[in-house]
Amino acid sequence: MKQYLYTLYKQDGTIEVLPISKKKSFNEMYKILNCETIEVIPSAYYPDGFGNVTVYGDEEGRFNSNNKRNPHFKVLKGSPKLGELPEWDTVGDLLKEEVYKGNK
């Protein structure tokens, strides 16, 4: 059975590595992320070197005034000339999921 490594990248700048486990259900992730709806974070926001992982966050994170930019992830530059916001970022705590390979 596959085992997974989950790492919680907190918006306060800390990182918490969770115990190796089976694949977490969305109900478990809701509790970890303290949210009701989960979204997959696009890989363009991932720091260099993340590799083949999936990162989850709160789909409605921007509606929570307690959330702020997650310092662990990239800030993408938009094009105001194209009507885009000047910056695109991630907010709140984010949960990285990767297959455990026995070397961490």
CNS distance restraints for C-alpha pairs under 8 A (distance, minus, plus):
assign (resid   1 and name CA) (resid  22 and name CA) 7.90 0.50 0.50
assign (resid   2 and name CA) (resid  22 and name CA) 6.69 0.50 0.50
assign (resid   2 and name CA) (resid  23 and name CA) 7.79 0.50 0.50
assign (resid   2 and name CA) (resid  99 and name CA) 7.04 0.50 0.50
assign (resid   2 and name CA) (resid 100 and name CA) 7.51 0.50 0.50
assign (resid   3 and name CA) (resid  20 and name CA) 6.52 0.50 0.50
assign (resid   3 and name CA) (resid  21 and name CA) 5.47 0.50 0.50
assign (resid   3 and name CA) (resid  22 and name CA) 4.95 0.50 0.50
assign (resid   3 and name CA) (resid  23 and name CA) 6.79 0.50 0.50
assign (resid   3 and name CA) (resid  99 and name CA) 6.11 0.50 0.50
assign (resid   3 and name CA) (resid 100 and name CA) 5.37 0.50 0.50
assign (resid   4 and name CA) (resid  20 and name CA) 5.67 0.50 0.50
assign (resid   4 and name CA) (resid  21 and name CA) 5.38 0.50 0.50
assign (resid   4 and name CA) (resid  22 and name CA) 5.75 0.50 0.50
assign (resid   4 and name CA) (resid  23 and name CA) 5.91 0.50 0.50
assign (resid   4 and name CA) (resid  97 and name CA) 6.72 0.50 0.50
assign (resid   4 and name CA) (resid  98 and name CA) 5.62 0.50 0.50
assign (resid   4 and name CA) (resid  99 and name CA) 4.51 0.50 0.50
assign (resid   4 and name CA) (resid 100 and name CA) 4.64 0.50 0.50
assign (resid   5 and name CA) (resid  17 and name CA) 7.72 0.50 0.50
assign (resid   5 and name CA) (resid  18 and name CA) 6.95 0.50 0.50
assign (resid   5 and name CA) (resid  19 and name CA) 7.02 0.50 0.50
assign (resid   5 and name CA) (resid  20 and name CA) 5.06 0.50 0.50
assign (resid   5 and name CA) (resid  21 and name CA) 6.76 0.50 0.50
assign (resid   5 and name CA) (resid  97 and name CA) 5.98 0.50 0.50
assign (resid   5 and name CA) (resid  98 and name CA) 5.36 0.50 0.50
assign (resid   5 and name CA) (resid  99 and name CA) 6.13 0.50 0.50
assign (resid   5 and name CA) (resid 100 and name CA) 5.25 0.50 0.50
assign (resid   6 and name CA) (resid  17 and name CA) 6.21 0.50 0.50
assign (resid   6 and name CA) (resid  18 and name CA) 5.43 0.50 0.50
assign (resid   6 and name CA) (resid  19 and name CA) 7.37 0.50 0.50
assign (resid   6 and name CA) (resid  20 and name CA) 7.16 0.50 0.50
assign (resid   6 and name CA) (resid  95 and name CA) 6.64 0.50 0.50
assign (resid   6 and name CA) (resid  96 and name CA) 5.49 0.50 0.50
assign (resid   6 and name CA) (resid  97 and name CA) 4.80 0.50 0.50
assign (resid   6 and name CA) (resid  98 and name CA) 6.57 0.50 0.50
assign (resid   7 and name CA) (resid  15 and name CA) 6.99 0.50 0.50
assign (resid   7 and name CA) (resid  16 and name CA) 5.74 0.50 0.50
assign (resid   7 and name CA) (resid  17 and name CA) 4.43 0.50 0.50
assign (resid   7 and name CA) (resid  18 and name CA) 5.85 0.50 0.50
assign (resid   7 and name CA) (resid  95 and name CA) 5.72 0.50 0.50
assign (resid   7 and name CA) (resid  96 and name CA) 5.10 0.50 0.50
assign (resid   7 and name CA) (resid  97 and name CA) 6.83 0.50 0.50
assign (resid   8 and name CA) (resid  15 and name CA) 5.72 0.50 0.50
assign (resid   8 and name CA) (resid  16 and name CA) 5.03 0.50 0.50
assign (resid   8 and name CA) (resid  17 and name CA) 6.26 0.50 0.50
assign (resid   8 and name CA) (resid  18 and name CA) 7.39 0.50 0.50
assign (resid   8 and name CA) (resid  93 and name CA) 6.86 0.50 0.50
assign (resid   8 and name CA) (resid  94 and name CA) 5.80 0.50 0.50
assign (resid   8 and name CA) (resid  95 and name CA) 4.57 0.50 0.50
assign (resid   8 and name CA) (resid  96 and name CA) 6.35 0.50 0.50
assign (resid   9 and name CA) (resid  13 and name CA) 7.30 0.50 0.50
assign (resid   9 and name CA) (resid  14 and name CA) 6.45 0.50 0.50
assign (resid   9 and name CA) (resid  15 and name CA) 4.79 0.50 0.50
assign (resid   9 and name CA) (resid  16 and name CA) 6.64 0.50 0.50
assign (resid   9 and name CA) (resid  70 and name CA) 7.77 0.50 0.50
assign (resid   9 and name CA) (resid  72 and name CA) 6.77 0.50 0.50
assign (resid   9 and name CA) (resid  93 and name CA) 5.72 0.50 0.50
assign (resid   9 and name CA) (resid  94 and name CA) 5.17 0.50 0.50
assign (resid   9 and name CA) (resid  95 and name CA) 6.21 0.50 0.50
assign (resid   9 and name CA) (resid  96 and name CA) 7.59 0.50 0.50
assign (resid  10 and name CA) (resid  14 and name CA) 5.36 0.50 0.50
assign (resid  10 and name CA) (resid  15 and name CA) 5.90 0.50 0.50
assign (resid  10 and name CA) (resid  16 and name CA) 7.72 0.50 0.50
assign (resid  10 and name CA) (resid  70 and name CA) 6.87 0.50 0.50
assign (resid  10 and name CA) (resid  92 and name CA) 6.95 0.50 0.50
assign (resid  10 and name CA) (resid  93 and name CA) 4.42 0.50 0.50
assign (resid  10 and name CA) (resid  94 and name CA) 6.45 0.50 0.50
assign (resid  11 and name CA) (resid  67 and name CA) 7.48 0.50 0.50
assign (resid  11 and name CA) (resid  68 and name CA) 6.52 0.50 0.50
assign (resid  11 and name CA) (resid  69 and name CA) 6.51 0.50 0.50
assign (resid  11 and name CA) (resid  70 and name CA) 4.43 0.50 0.50
assign (resid  11 and name CA) (resid  71 and name CA) 6.35 0.50 0.50
assign (resid  11 and name CA) (resid  72 and name CA) 7.83 0.50 0.50
assign (resid  11 and name CA) (resid  91 and name CA) 7.11 0.50 0.50
assign (resid  11 and name CA) (resid  92 and name CA) 5.31 0.50 0.50
assign (resid  11 and name CA) (resid  93 and name CA) 5.19 0.50 0.50
assign (resid  11 and name CA) (resid  94 and name CA) 7.95 0.50 0.50
assign (resid  12 and name CA) (resid  70 and name CA) 7.50 0.50 0.50
assign (resid  12 and name CA) (resid  71 and name CA) 7.77 0.50 0.50
assign (resid  13 and name CA) (resid  70 and name CA) 7.39 0.50 0.50
assign (resid  13 and name CA) (resid  71 and name CA) 6.09 0.50 0.50
assign (resid  13 and name CA) (resid  72 and name CA) 6.97 0.50 0.50
assign (resid  20 and name CA) (resid 100 and name CA) 7.33 0.50 0.50
assign (resid  24 and name CA) (resid  28 and name CA) 6.00 0.50 0.50
assign (resid  24 and name CA) (resid  29 and name CA) 6.73 0.50 0.50
assign (resid  25 and name CA) (resid  29 and name CA) 6.42 0.50 0.50
assign (resid  26 and name CA) (resid  30 and name CA) 5.99 0.50 0.50
assign (resid  26 and name CA) (resid  38 and name CA) 7.68 0.50 0.50
assign (resid  27 and name CA) (resid  31 and name CA) 6.64 0.50 0.50
assign (resid  28 and name CA) (resid  32 and name CA) 6.41 0.50 0.50
assign (resid  29 and name CA) (resid  33 and name CA) 5.92 0.50 0.50
assign (resid  29 and name CA) (resid  34 and name CA) 7.97 0.50 0.50
assign (resid  30 and name CA) (resid  34 and name CA) 5.49 0.50 0.50
assign (resid  30 and name CA) (resid  35 and name CA) 5.06 0.50 0.50
assign (resid  30 and name CA) (resid  36 and name CA) 5.87 0.50 0.50
assign (resid  30 and name CA) (resid  37 and name CA) 7.25 0.50 0.50
assign (resid  30 and name CA) (resid  38 and name CA) 7.24 0.50 0.50
assign (resid  31 and name CA) (resid  35 and name CA) 6.81 0.50 0.50
assign (resid  33 and name CA) (resid  57 and name CA) 6.97 0.50 0.50
assign (resid  33 and name CA) (resid  58 and name CA) 6.79 0.50 0.50
assign (resid  33 and name CA) (resid  93 and name CA) 6.33 0.50 0.50
assign (resid  33 and name CA) (resid  94 and name CA) 7.12 0.50 0.50
assign (resid  33 and name CA) (resid  95 and name CA) 7.44 0.50 0.50
assign (resid  35 and name CA) (resid  58 and name CA) 5.83 0.50 0.50
assign (resid  35 and name CA) (resid  60 and name CA) 7.96 0.50 0.50
assign (resid  36 and name CA) (resid  58 and name CA) 7.47 0.50 0.50
assign (resid  37 and name CA) (resid  58 and name CA) 5.95 0.50 0.50
assign (resid  37 and name CA) (resid  59 and name CA) 5.38 0.50 0.50
assign (resid  37 and name CA) (resid  60 and name CA) 6.82 0.50 0.50
assign (resid  38 and name CA) (resid  56 and name CA) 6.46 0.50 0.50
assign (resid  38 and name CA) (resid  57 and name CA) 5.65 0.50 0.50
assign (resid  38 and name CA) (resid  58 and name CA) 4.89 0.50 0.50
assign (resid  38 and name CA) (resid  59 and name CA) 5.00 0.50 0.50
assign (resid  39 and name CA) (resid  56 and name CA) 5.65 0.50 0.50
assign (resid  39 and name CA) (resid  57 and name CA) 5.44 0.50 0.50
assign (resid  39 and name CA) (resid  58 and name CA) 6.05 0.50 0.50
assign (resid  39 and name CA) (resid  59 and name CA) 4.87 0.50 0.50
assign (resid  40 and name CA) (resid  54 and name CA) 7.03 0.50 0.50
assign (resid  40 and name CA) (resid  55 and name CA) 5.83 0.50 0.50
assign (resid  40 and name CA) (resid  56 and name CA) 4.66 0.50 0.50
assign (resid  40 and name CA) (resid  57 and name CA) 6.45 0.50 0.50
assign (resid  41 and name CA) (resid  45 and name CA) 7.28 0.50 0.50
assign (resid  41 and name CA) (resid  54 and name CA) 7.53 0.50 0.50
assign (resid  41 and name CA) (resid  55 and name CA) 5.42 0.50 0.50
assign (resid  41 and name CA) (resid  56 and name CA) 5.66 0.50 0.50
assign (resid  41 and name CA) (resid  57 and name CA) 6.52 0.50 0.50
assign (resid  42 and name CA) (resid  46 and name CA) 7.60 0.50 0.50
assign (resid  42 and name CA) (resid  55 and name CA) 7.86 0.50 0.50
assign (resid  43 and name CA) (resid  54 and name CA) 7.97 0.50 0.50
assign (resid  44 and name CA) (resid  74 and name CA) 7.67 0.50 0.50
assign (resid  44 and name CA) (resid  76 and name CA) 7.96 0.50 0.50
assign (resid  45 and name CA) (resid  73 and name CA) 5.62 0.50 0.50
assign (resid  45 and name CA) (resid  74 and name CA) 4.75 0.50 0.50
assign (resid  45 and name CA) (resid  75 and name CA) 6.77 0.50 0.50
assign (resid  45 and name CA) (resid  76 and name CA) 7.17 0.50 0.50
assign (resid  45 and name CA) (resid  89 and name CA) 7.38 0.50 0.50
assign (resid  45 and name CA) (resid  90 and name CA) 7.55 0.50 0.50
assign (resid  46 and name CA) (resid  50 and name CA) 6.59 0.50 0.50
assign (resid  46 and name CA) (resid  73 and name CA) 5.55 0.50 0.50
assign (resid  46 and name CA) (resid  74 and name CA) 6.18 0.50 0.50
assign (resid  47 and name CA) (resid  72 and name CA) 7.12 0.50 0.50
assign (resid  47 and name CA) (resid  73 and name CA) 5.57 0.50 0.50
assign (resid  47 and name CA) (resid  74 and name CA) 6.07 0.50 0.50
assign (resid  52 and name CA) (resid  98 and name CA) 7.28 0.50 0.50
assign (resid  53 and name CA) (resid  96 and name CA) 6.79 0.50 0.50
assign (resid  53 and name CA) (resid  97 and name CA) 5.80 0.50 0.50
assign (resid  53 and name CA) (resid  98 and name CA) 4.93 0.50 0.50
assign (resid  53 and name CA) (resid  99 and name CA) 7.78 0.50 0.50
assign (resid  54 and name CA) (resid  96 and name CA) 5.80 0.50 0.50
assign (resid  54 and name CA) (resid  97 and name CA) 5.25 0.50 0.50
assign (resid  54 and name CA) (resid  98 and name CA) 6.68 0.50 0.50
assign (resid  55 and name CA) (resid  94 and name CA) 6.58 0.50 0.50
assign (resid  55 and name CA) (resid  95 and name CA) 5.44 0.50 0.50
assign (resid  55 and name CA) (resid  96 and name CA) 4.30 0.50 0.50
assign (resid  55 and name CA) (resid  97 and name CA) 6.09 0.50 0.50
assign (resid  56 and name CA) (resid  94 and name CA) 5.72 0.50 0.50
assign (resid  56 and name CA) (resid  95 and name CA) 5.10 0.50 0.50
assign (resid  56 and name CA) (resid  96 and name CA) 6.43 0.50 0.50
assign (resid  56 and name CA) (resid  97 and name CA) 7.92 0.50 0.50
assign (resid  57 and name CA) (resid  61 and name CA) 7.64 0.50 0.50
assign (resid  57 and name CA) (resid  92 and name CA) 7.33 0.50 0.50
assign (resid  57 and name CA) (resid  93 and name CA) 6.64 0.50 0.50
assign (resid  57 and name CA) (resid  94 and name CA) 4.84 0.50 0.50
assign (resid  57 and name CA) (resid  95 and name CA) 6.45 0.50 0.50
assign (resid  58 and name CA) (resid  92 and name CA) 7.23 0.50 0.50
assign (resid  58 and name CA) (resid  93 and name CA) 7.83 0.50 0.50
assign (resid  58 and name CA) (resid  94 and name CA) 7.75 0.50 0.50
assign (resid  60 and name CA) (resid  64 and name CA) 7.32 0.50 0.50
assign (resid  61 and name CA) (resid  67 and name CA) 6.67 0.50 0.50
assign (resid  61 and name CA) (resid  91 and name CA) 6.27 0.50 0.50
assign (resid  61 and name CA) (resid  92 and name CA) 6.17 0.50 0.50
assign (resid  62 and name CA) (resid  67 and name CA) 6.91 0.50 0.50
assign (resid  62 and name CA) (resid  91 and name CA) 6.73 0.50 0.50
assign (resid  67 and name CA) (resid  91 and name CA) 5.99 0.50 0.50
assign (resid  67 and name CA) (resid  92 and name CA) 4.88 0.50 0.50
assign (resid  68 and name CA) (resid  91 and name CA) 5.17 0.50 0.50
assign (resid  68 and name CA) (resid  92 and name CA) 5.81 0.50 0.50
assign (resid  69 and name CA) (resid  89 and name CA) 6.62 0.50 0.50
assign (resid  69 and name CA) (resid  90 and name CA) 5.75 0.50 0.50
assign (resid  69 and name CA) (resid  91 and name CA) 4.31 0.50 0.50
assign (resid  69 and name CA) (resid  92 and name CA) 6.51 0.50 0.50
assign (resid  70 and name CA) (resid  89 and name CA) 7.75 0.50 0.50
assign (resid  70 and name CA) (resid  90 and name CA) 5.74 0.50 0.50
assign (resid  70 and name CA) (resid  91 and name CA) 5.04 0.50 0.50
assign (resid  70 and name CA) (resid  92 and name CA) 5.88 0.50 0.50
assign (resid  70 and name CA) (resid  93 and name CA) 6.80 0.50 0.50
assign (resid  70 and name CA) (resid  94 and name CA) 7.90 0.50 0.50
assign (resid  73 and name CA) (resid  89 and name CA) 7.66 0.50 0.50
assign (resid  73 and name CA) (resid  90 and name CA) 6.94 0.50 0.50
assign (resid  74 and name CA) (resid  89 and name CA) 6.79 0.50 0.50
assign (resid  74 and name CA) (resid  90 and name CA) 7.95 0.50 0.50
assign (resid  75 and name CA) (resid  87 and name CA) 6.47 0.50 0.50
assign (resid  75 and name CA) (resid  88 and name CA) 5.73 0.50 0.50
assign (resid  75 and name CA) (resid  89 and name CA) 4.77 0.50 0.50
assign (resid  75 and name CA) (resid  90 and name CA) 7.59 0.50 0.50
assign (resid  76 and name CA) (resid  87 and name CA) 5.60 0.50 0.50
assign (resid  76 and name CA) (resid  88 and name CA) 4.97 0.50 0.50
assign (resid  76 and name CA) (resid  89 and name CA) 6.34 0.50 0.50
assign (resid  77 and name CA) (resid  86 and name CA) 5.78 0.50 0.50
assign (resid  77 and name CA) (resid  87 and name CA) 4.63 0.50 0.50
assign (resid  77 and name CA) (resid  88 and name CA) 6.27 0.50 0.50
assign (resid  78 and name CA) (resid  84 and name CA) 5.43 0.50 0.50
assign (resid  78 and name CA) (resid  85 and name CA) 5.45 0.50 0.50
assign (resid  78 and name CA) (resid  86 and name CA) 4.59 0.50 0.50
assign (resid  78 and name CA) (resid  87 and name CA) 5.26 0.50 0.50
assign (resid  78 and name CA) (resid  88 and name CA) 6.66 0.50 0.50
assign (resid  79 and name CA) (resid  83 and name CA) 6.65 0.50 0.50
assign (resid  79 and name CA) (resid  84 and name CA) 5.16 0.50 0.50
assign (resid  79 and name CA) (resid  85 and name CA) 6.77 0.50 0.50
assign (resid  79 and name CA) (resid  86 and name CA) 6.10 0.50 0.50
assign (resid  80 and name CA) (resid  84 and name CA) 4.81 0.50 0.50
assign (resid  80 and name CA) (resid  85 and name CA) 5.95 0.50 0.50
assign (resid  80 and name CA) (resid  86 and name CA) 5.81 0.50 0.50
assign (resid 100 and name CA) (resid 104 and name CA) 7.75 0.50 0.50
